[in-house]
């Protein structure tokens, strides 16, 4: 499928216009806005111009090769340069196709990360704690901020459930494929016979929602205040700081009790509720677009088993792309997690490019 020439022309025209306006702008706010838009398309504009320069060079070379008057030395030079020019052209075309793929508007956002212990009892809770630390360390390596919003600790450590917020540029684009069921195979410390146990935890990665993404009517909310830890009834006294917000139409409920301030707990609960409602709407929309289900890695279903962490063999396998890495310690340290994420992103891009070509 050839690249859309008219669209490429429009991008170059837009880029040149932005540069001209930026050079003339004096207002600080205008300069910032224009600079942001320039940064968004500059790499694409550079790639388009490089592609067109190579296409001209190839065309000129074809003209020389078809001209009987061209001497043998020049002909040999043109022929020797042609393979590298064709390879560079193909590389630039792929770069441009990827840049032109429809973008998920949520990719640039931070995320709400939810981890819940599944089958496996105490061992599942410990594994949920391992996953939380993996993402926290991974966030630190990328310079993202990481904050635990709420937690329910396991009886011997780890978490029955934990919710965290990760903020930074492009966090959702990198972590969105982490949603699903994660399975661990290892010998628990309490296992005297050395038998390997299999446990699981589910991960949900929700893009942070903005006020305009979801309209929430106050009349649709039921807000209860409780004593931290969940004890006590509704409005027992004014010192109660825990807040539970229920969205009556959907039945979604959020409990926040990490802060001593009721106001802060309510703000965090609303942010989490908004993210869950936003995710619910996105899931409905994607489910309605049957074709979109083919243009992604995995099904997006959080019950789908996506990855296995095998401690005895020191390996991690992502089942969606059949990738196995014998780097379990480095992955759980968050260091080698990028290798899996990079492979998932590459596969997702390949699927989308194939879908575009089939249209």
C-alpha positions in Angstrom: 0.0 0.0 0.0 1.5 3.3 -1.1 1.8 6.2 1.3 -0.9 8.9 0.9 1.0 11.7 -1.0 -1.7 14.3 -0.3 -1.6 13.6 3.4 2.2 13.8 3.5 2.0 17.1 1.6 -0.5 18.4 4.2 1.8 17.4 7.1 4.8 19.2 5.5 2.7 22.3 4.8 1.4 22.3 8.4 5.0 22.0 9.7 6.3 24.8 7.6 3.4 27.0 8.7 4.0 26.3 12.4 7.7 27.1 12.0 6.9 30.4 10.3 4.4 31.3 13.0 6.8 30.3 15.8 9.6 32.5 14.4 7.2 35.5 14.4 5.5 34.8 17.8 6.3 37.0 20.8 3.6 36.0 23.2 4.9 33.4 25.7 1.7 31.3 25.7 1.6 31.2 21.9 5.3 30.2 21.7 4.7 27.3 24.1 1.6 26.1 22.2 3.3 26.3 18.8 6.5 24.7 20.2 4.4 21.7 21.5 2.7 21.2 18.1 6.0 21.5 16.3 7.6 18.9 18.6 4.6 16.5 17.9 5.2 16.4 14.1 8.8 17.4 13.6 10.2 13.9 13.5 7.5 12.9 11.0 8.2 15.9 8.8 11.9 15.2 8.8 11.2 11.6 7.8 8.9 12.6 4.9 11.5 15.0 3.6 14.3 12.4 3.8 12.0 9.9 2.0 11.3 12.2 -0.8 15.0 13.0 -1.2 15.8 9.3 -1.5 13.0 8.8 -4.0 14.4 11.6 -6.1 17.9 10.0 -5.9 16.5 6.7 -6.9 14.6 8.2 -9.8 17.7 10.0 -11.0 19.6 6.8 -10.7 17.0 4.9 -12.8 17.3 7.6 -15.4 21.1 7.2 -15.6 20.8 3.4 -15.8 18.4 3.7 -18.7 20.6 6.2 -20.5 23.0 4.4 -22.9 25.2 7.5 -23.0 26.2 7.0 -19.3 29.7 5.5 -18.9 30.4 2.2 -17.2 32.1 3.7 -14.1 29.1 6.0 -13.3 26.7 3.2 -14.0 28.6 0.9 -11.6 28.5 3.6 -8.9 24.7 4.1 -9.3 24.1 0.3 -9.1 26.4 0.0 -6.0 24.5 2.7 -4.1 21.0 1.4 -5.1 20.6 -1.4 -2.4 21.4 0.9 0.5 19.0 3.6 -0.9 16.2 1.0 -1.2 16.8 -0.2 2.3 16.8 3.3 3.7 13.6 4.1 1.7 11.9 1.0 3.1 13.0 2.0 6.6 11.6 5.5 6.3 8.3 4.3 4.8 7.8 2.0 7.8 8.6 4.9 10.2 6.1 7.1 8.4 3.4 4.4 8.3 3.8 3.9 12.1 3.6 7.6 12.7 0.4 7.8 10.6 -1.4 5.0 12.5 -4.4 6.2 14.5 -3.3 7.2 18.0 -5.0 6.2 21.2 -5.6 9.6 22.9 -4.9 8.0 26.3 -1.4 6.9 25.4 0.2 10.1 26.7 -1.4 9.8 30.1 -0.5 8.4 33.4 -2.3 5.4 34.8 -4.1 3.9 37.7 -2.6 0.5 38.4 -4.7 -2.1 40.3 -3.2 -5.4 41.4 -5.3 -8.1 43.1 -4.2 -11.4 44.5 -6.0 -14.3 42.7 -5.8 -18.1 43.3 -3.1 -19.2 45.6 -4.0 -17.7 49.0 -1.0 -16.2 50.9 1.4 -17.0 48.0 -0.8 -15.0 45.6 -0.8 -12.0 48.0 3.0 -12.2 48.1 3.2 -12.3 44.4 0.9 -9.3 44.1 3.5 -7.5 46.3 6.3 -8.7 43.9 4.4 -7.2 41.0 3.8 -3.9 42.8 7.5 -3.6 43.5 8.4 -4.5 39.9 6.2 -1.7 38.6 7.4 0.8 41.2 11.1 0.1 40.3 10.3 0.3 36.6 8.6 3.6 37.1 11.6 4.9 39.0 13.9 3.9 36.1 11.8 5.9 33.7 11.5 8.9 36.0 7.8 8.5 36.5 6.2 9.2 39.9 4.6 6.3 41.8 2.2 6.6 44.6 0.2 3.9 46.4 -3.4 5.1 46.7 -4.9 2.3 48.7 -3.8 -1.1 49.9 -5.2 -4.2 51.7 -2.3 -6.2 53.0 -2.1 -10.0 53.0 -1.9 -12.0 56.3 1.8 -12.9 55.7 2.8 -10.0 53.6 2.1 -8.7 50.1 -1.3 -7.5 49.2 -4.8 -8.8 48.8 -5.4 -5.7 46.7 -3.4 -2.6 46.0 -4.0 0.5 43.9 -1.3 2.9 42.7 -1.0 5.9 40.5 1.8 6.3 38.0 2.3 9.7 36.4 4.6 10.6 33.6 4.6 11.3 29.8 3.4 8.2 27.8 3.0 5.9 30.8 -0.2 4.3 29.5 1.4 3.7 26.1 4.1 1.6 27.8 2.0 -0.2 30.4 -1.3 -0.8 28.8 -0.4 -4.3 27.7 0.3 -5.3 31.4 -3.5 -5.8 32.0 -4.4 -9.4 32.5 -3.7 -12.4 34.7 -0.1 -12.9 35.8 0.9 -16.4 37.0 3.8 -17.4 39.2 5.3 -20.9 39.7 7.7 -21.2 42.7 8.3 -23.1 45.9 6.8 -21.1 48.8 9.0 -20.6 51.9 6.5 -22.5 53.9 6.7 -25.6 51.6 8.8 -28.2 53.4 8.6 -30.8 50.6 9.9 -28.4 47.9 6.7 -28.7 45.9 6.2 -26.0 43.3 3.0 -24.0 43.8 1.1 -22.0 41.1 -0.5 -18.8 42.1 -1.9 -15.8 40.3 -2.6 -12.1 40.5 -4.6 -9.9 38.1 -3.3 -6.5 36.9 -5.5 -3.7 35.6 -3.9 -0.6 34.0 -6.4 2.2 33.6 -5.6 5.5 31.8 -6.1 8.5 34.1 -9.3 10.2 33.3 -9.8 13.9 32.9 -12.9 15.8 33.9 -14.1 16.1 30.3 -13.7 12.3 29.7 -16.5 11.3 32.0 -19.5 13.3 33.1 -20.5 12.3 36.6 -23.7 13.7 38.1 -23.6 14.3 41.8 -27.0 12.8 42.1 -25.6 9.5 40.8 -23.2 9.2 43.7 -23.7 7.8 47.2 -20.9 9.0 49.5 -20.3 7.2 52.8 -17.8 8.1 55.5 -16.3 5.4 57.7 -13.6 4.9 60.3 -10.3 4.0 58.7 -10.0 0.3 58.4 -13.6 0.0 57.5 -15.0 -0.2 61.1 -18.0 1.8 62.1 -21.1 2.9 60.3 -22.1 5.9 58.3 -21.4 9.3 59.8 -20.6 8.0 63.2 -18.6 11.1 64.0 -16.8 13.9 62.4 -13.3 12.4 62.8 -14.0 9.6 60.4 -11.7 10.0 57.3 -12.3 6.9 55.2 -14.6 7.6 52.2 -16.6 5.2 50.1 -18.1 6.5 46.8 -20.6 4.4 44.9 -21.7 5.2 41.4 -25.3 4.1 41.6 -26.0 3.6 37.8 -23.1 1.2 37.3 -22.7 -0.1 40.9 -19.0 0.7 40.8 -17.7 1.5 44.4 -14.4 2.9 45.5 -13.1 2.9 49.1 -10.2 5.2 50.0 -8.8 5.3 53.6 -5.1 5.9 53.2 -5.1 9.6 54.1 -6.0 11.1 57.5 -7.9 13.8 55.6 -11.4 13.0 54.5 -11.1 15.6 51.8 -8.0 14.0 50.4 -9.5 10.5 50.6 -12.6 11.8 48.7 -10.4 13.4 46.0 -8.4 10.2 45.5 -11.6 8.1 45.5 -13.2 10.4 42.8 -10.0 10.1 40.7 -10.1 6.3 40.9 -13.8 6.2 40.2 -13.4 8.5 37.2 -10.7 6.2 35.8 -12.8 3.1 36.3 -15.8 4.7 34.6 -13.6 6.0 31.7 -12.2 2.5 31.3 -15.7 1.0 31.3 -16.7 3.4 28.5 -13.6 2.6 26.5 -14.2 -1.2 26.9 -17.7 -0.9 25.7 -16.5 1.2 22.7 -13.8 -1.3 21.8 -16.1 -4.2 22.1 -18.5 -2.6 19.7 -15.8 -2.3 17.1 -15.3 -5.9 16.2 -12.5 -5.1 13.8 -10.5 -3.4 16.6 -10.3 -6.7 18.5 -8.1 -8.1 15.7 -5.8 -5.0 15.8 -4.3 -5.5 19.2 -2.1 -7.7 21.3 -4.3 -10.1 23.3 -8.0 -9.7 23.9 -7.7 -7.0 26.6 -9.6 -9.3 28.9 -8.2 -9.1 32.4 -9.0 -12.8 33.0 -6.7 -13.7 30.1 -3.5 -15.4 31.3 -0.8 -13.2 29.7 2.4 -14.0 31.5 4.1 -16.7 33.6 6.9 -16.2 36.1 8.7 -19.5 36.6 11.2 -19.2 39.5 12.8 -22.7 39.4 13.8 -22.1 35.8 14.4 -18.4 36.2 12.2 -17.6 33.2 9.3 -15.3 32.3 7.0 -16.2 29.4 4.6 -13.8 27.8 2.0 -16.1 26.2 0.5 -13.5 23.8 3.7 -13.3 21.7 5.3 -16.5 22.8 8.3 -14.6 24.2 10.5 -16.3 26.9 13.3 -14.6 28.7 15.6 -16.2 31.2 15.9 -13.0 33.1 13.3 -13.4 35.9 15.3 -11.5 38.6 16.0 -8.5 36.2 12.4 -8.4 35.1 11.1 -8.4 38.7 13.6 -5.6 39.4 11.9 -3.6 36.7 15.1 -3.4 34.7 14.4 -6.0 31.9 10.6 -5.4 31.8 11.2 -3.0 28.9 12.4 -6.0 26.8 8.9 -7.5 27.1 7.1 -4.2 26.7 9.2 -3.3 23.6 8.3 -6.7 22.0 4.6 -6.2 22.8 4.6 -2.7 21.3 6.4 -4.0 18.2 3.8 -6.8 17.8 1.0 -4.4 18.3 2.4 -2.1 15.6 2.8 -5.0 13.2 -0.8 -6.1 13.7 -2.1 -2.5 13.1 0.1 -2.1 10.0 -1.2 -5.3 8.6 -4.8 -4.3 9.3 -4.2 -0.9 7.6 -2.8 -2.7 4.5 -5.8 -5.0 4.4 -8.3 -2.2 4.2 
